[in-house]
Amino acid sequence: MKFSEIVKKLSASITQHSLTTAESTDPDLSGIDAIDRAQGGMLSYIEGPKFAAHVEKTAASALILPVDEALQTEATKRGIAWATTSQPRLVFAEAIALFYQPFRSTPGIHPSAIIDPDTTIGNEVYIGPHVVIQAGVTIGDGVCIHPNVTVYPQVKIGDGSILHANCTIHERTQIGAGCVIHSGAVIGAEGFGFVPTPEGWFKMQQSGVTVLEDGVEVGCNSTIDRPAVGETRIGKNTKLDNLVHIGHGCRVGENCAFAAQVGLAGGVVVGNRVILAGQVGVANQAEIGDGAIATAQAGIHSSVKAGEIVSDSPAIPNKLYLKVSAIRKRLPEIYQTFKELQRQLNDRP
């Protein structure tokens, strides 16, 4: 595509932002890449002035830039076509979709799939080799189920959802429209429910359900458990990375993002737009308010207020954590000072 064609397509989808191009150049573009790897004929981007040095030496033919006159001037001087926007990373993400579409199989049912007769299948559905679908399952229009997926009884899968190879969907799970379940994920398995008795552990049957609302994405080898009663629910458009565990009875709000190895114990309540960085752990019944952020490896043992940023384990406010970290680096020096003061006190007559 010509760069001007790309700009026109992007402008249609982000009309709330200013998007303009240099008039002097309009290269043909055949691919995209990071700015430090992009070659001629490729489109790339930078997010802000701290990456200005890349504009001076990139081989890219076109750039998406932040609204920064100095960067635009440098790109023009080097003969690089450019577009400006207040959200360059978002626009670059949209540009990727113009060049690349993920693999999607042609609708049809492979002869090796095992499908119970009591299954409702929508239009334009793909069901791959060795898929097993049990009784009472409802599959919406445009669903794509890749090889070796197992779907237990009474599951509902919404329109346009994608189940990648080797994931497992347990009984009565409800998956909304436009969801993506990646390989190895297990949705709706039994929660960890055991009651102690003098003789040992009594298994509490997990009779509840797991519900994924529209647009939820679940990463590879992640698990979302169903509860003993009630439901485990993941809100609309929430994204879970690989190796995330959501315990039984959790309620996660909309538009959240959990990075790899996040773990939620049972009954955790998470608000909307919450971000949990890698390896964050959340204790049983804790509550996290809307818009809160937990940095990597934070251990949350109690409630986190809306909009609060927390770090460390046990989690404390991030600003306090930064102060504590600065002091921690000086602990050997502080200890030596303390020992010297102690010696001086002991030497006093």
N, C-alpha and C positions, 0 to 999 in steps of 0.2 A: 504494500500500500504506500501511496504517497503520504508524507507526513501531514499534509493538509487534510487528507481524508481521515486520518486517525484523530486529529484535533476536532474535526467536525463530529465524529462519532462520540468522542468523550464529552464534548460540549453539550450534546443532547441529554446526557445522563447526569450532568452536574451543573445545571444552569444557575445554581446559587453561588457559583464561584466564577471569578474572572479567569478566562483562558484565552490567551492571545499568542500568535506566532510571529516570529521574525519573517518579514516579507521577502528577504533576499534569497533564501534557500528553501527548497522543498524536495528533500531527498526521497528516493525510494527506500523503504525499510522492509527488511525480510526477517527480522528477529529482535529479541530483547535480551538484555543481560545487565549484571551489576556494573556500575560505572568504572570500576577498576579492571574489568575484564571485557567490556564491550568493544567490538571492532566496527569497522566501517560498515554501513548499512544496518546498524542496530540502534535501537532506542534505549535510553537509560534515564536515571533520575538522581537527584540529590534532595535531601530534606531541609538543609539549612546552610548558613554561611560556614559552619565548621568543616564542611566538606568542599570548600571552595577550591582547594588545591587540585581536586580531581577534575574540575572543569578545565584547568589549565593544561592537563596532559591526557585526558581521555581521548580514545579513538572513535567514540560513538559519533554517529551522524546526526543525532537529534537527542535533546534532553527535555525532561520535564523538570522545571525549576520552581523554587518558592518565589514569592513576590519579593525580588531583591534586584535592584537596578545594577549593582556591581556585577552580580553573576550573569545577568542578561548581557551586559556590555562585554564581558569576557567571552561568553559563548559566541556573540556576534563577531567579535574580533577574530575568533578562530574559525569562522565560517560554519559554525554548528547551528542547526535549526533548533529553536527552543519554544517551549510553551510554559506559561506561568500559571500557577494555581496556589491557593492557600493550603491545599492538602495534596502535596506532590506524591506522597506514598499511596494514598487512596487512588489517585488518578493513574499511577503506574500499575497498581493492582488491576484496575479496569482495563488498562492497555494490554496486560498479559492475556486477558480473556479474549482479546481480538486475535491473538496469535495462536493460542493454545486452548483446546477443549479436552477435558479428561476422557479417557476411554469409556465408551458406553456400548454395550452389546446390542445387536439388532433384536427386536422383540421376538419372542418364541420360547418354547419349552423344550428343553433337552430331553431326549428319550430316556436317559438314565435317572431323571428326577423322579422321586417317589412322592406323590401328591394324594392325600386322602380325598375321596369323592366329595366329602362334606367341606369343600373349600370354595370360597367365592373369589374369583380372579377377575380383575378389571381389564381394561383395554390396554394394548401396547405394553404388555408386561414381558420381561425377560426372566426366565428361571433356568439357571445353569446346570451343568452336570452334577449329579449326586446330591442335589438339594433334597432335603426331607421336609415335607410340610404336613403337619398332623391335622386332626379333625377340627372343624369350626373356625379355621383361619380365614380372615378377610384381607384381601390384597387389593389396594387401590389402583387406579390408572397410572401407567407409566412407571411402575415400580421395577427396579432392577435388582435381582437376587443372584449373586455370583456363586461359583461352585462351592459345594460342601457346606452350605449354610443349613442349619437345623432350626426349624420353627416349630415350637411346641403348640399344643391345642389352644384354641380360643384367642389367638393373637390377632391384633388389628394393625395393619400397616397402611399408612396414609399415602395419598397420591404423590408420585415422583420421588419417593424415598429410595435410597440405595443401600443395600446390605452387601458388604464386601465379603470375599471368600473366608470361610471358616469361622464366621461369627455365629453365636447361638442366642436365640430369642426364646425365653422361657414362657410358660403358660400364662395366658391372660394379659400379657404385656400389651400396652397400647403405644404405638409409634405414630406420630403425627405426619403431616405432609412435609415433603422436602427435607427429611432427615437423612443423615449419612452415618452409617454404623460401619466402622473400619474393621479390618481383619482381626480375628481373635477376640473381639469384644464379646462380653456376656451380659445380656440385659435381662433383668427380672429373675435372676437366680435366687435361691433361698438366702435370706438374711442370717446373720450369725446369732441365732436365738436359742440359748440353753439356760435352764433354770437349775441352780445347785440344789441337791438333796443330800441327805446323809449317805445315800448309796452311790452318789455320783451326779452326773448331769442328765436332766430330763429335757428332751428335745421339744421346743415350742414350735409347732407347725407354723409355717409362714404362709398365711392364707391371703395376704394382701396382694396388691398389684403394683406394677411399675408403669409410669406414664411419662412419655417423652412428648412434649408439645412440638408444634411445627418448627422446622428449621434447626433442630438440635443436631449437633455433630459430636460423635463419640469416637475417640482415638483408638488405635490398636491396643489390644490386650487390656482395655479398661473394663471395669465391672460396675454395674448398678444393681443393687439388691432390692428385692421386694420385702416388705415388713410382715410381721405376724398378723396385723390387722391394718386396715386403711391403705395408704398408698405412699410410694416413693415417687416424687414428681420433679422433673427437670423442666424449667420454664422455657418459653419460646426463644429461639435463636441463641441459646447458650451453647458454648463450645468447650468440649473437654479434650484435652491432649491425650497422648498415649499413657498407659499405666496409671490411670486415675481410678480411685475406688470411692464410690458413693455408697455409704452404708444404708441399712434398712430404715425406712421412715423419714429420710431426709427430704426437705423441700428446698429446691434451688430455684431462684427467681429467673427473670428474663435477662438476656444479653450479658450473661456472666462469661468469664473466661478462666479456666483452670489449667495451669501448666502441668507438665509431666510429674507423676508421682505424688500428686495431691491426694490426701486421704481424709474422708469425712466419716467420723463414727456415726452411730445410729442417732436419729432424731435431730440432726443439725438443721437449722433454718438459716438459709442464705437469701438475702434480699436481691434486688435487681442491680445489674451493672457492677457486680463484685468481681474483682480480679484477685486470684490466688496464684502466686508464683510457684516455681518448682519446689516440690517436697514440703509444702505446707501441710501441717496436720491439724485437724480440728477435733476437739474432744466431744464426747457424747453430750447432746442437748444444747450445745453452744449456739448462740445466735449472732449473725453478722449482718449489719445494717446495709442499706442501699449505698452503692458507690464506694464501699470500703475496699482497701487494698492491703494484702498481706505479702510482704517481700519473702524471698526464697528462704525456706527452712524455718519459717515462723511456726511456733507451736501455740495454737489458740485454745485456751482452756476455759474461757468465759466469754461474755458478750463483747462484741466490737461495735462501736457506735457507727451510725451512718456517716460516710465520708472520711472516716478515720484511716490513717495509714499505720500499720503495725509491723514490727520486726522482732526477731529473736524468739527464744523459747525459755520460759513462758513469754508470750508476746507482750510487748510494751510499745507505747507510741514511738513512731519512727524517729522523731526529733530527739527524744530522750535516748533512744538506742544509739544514735550517732554520737551523742555526747559521751555515753558510756564506752563506746568503741574507742573514741579518742583517748579516754583515760586509761582504758585497758592496755593500750600500747605502751603506756608510761609506767605500768605497774612495777617492773623491775627497778626503775629509777626511784619511784615513790617508796618502794620497800627499803631501798638502801638509805634514803633520807630518814625514814622512820627508824631504822636501826641506829643511825647516827644520833638522832635526837634521844632515843632510848639510852644509848651509851652515855651521852652527856648528862642526862638526868641521873643515871646511876653513879656517875663520878662526882656529883655535887656533894659537898660536905653536909 
